[in-house]
Amino acid sequence: REYLQVMNQIAAGQVSDALRAQSNEISKNIFIFKRETRD
């Protein structure tokens, strides 16, 4: 039972890391897009 909790926490941590990386990519792309359209 505790083992499952640990596995869930690890999985949740990996998911949030992936989401964070994804949102960083998206915001970076939006920033680049805005900069290019302004020029």
N, C-alpha and C positions, 0 to 999 in steps of 0.2 A: 504493500500500500504506500509506504513512504517512497519506495523506489519509483512508483508511478508518478507521485507528486514531483519528484526530482526530474524525471523525464519530461513531464509537462512543462516545468519551469524552463528547462533547457530549450525545448521546442518553442516555447513562447518567446524566449530571448532571441532565438535565431530568426523567428518571424519578424519581430520588431526591428531587428538589425536590417533585415532585407527591406522592410517597408521604409525604414529611415534612409537607406541607400537609394531606394527607388525615388523617394520624394526629393532627395538631394539632386538626383539626376534631372528630374522634371523641372525643379526650380532653376537649375543651372541652364537647361535648355530654354526655358521661358526668358531668362535674363539675356541669353545670347540672341534669342529671337527679337526681343524688344530693342536691343542695341543695334541689330542689323536693320530693323525696319525704320529706326530713327535716322540712320545715316542716309 
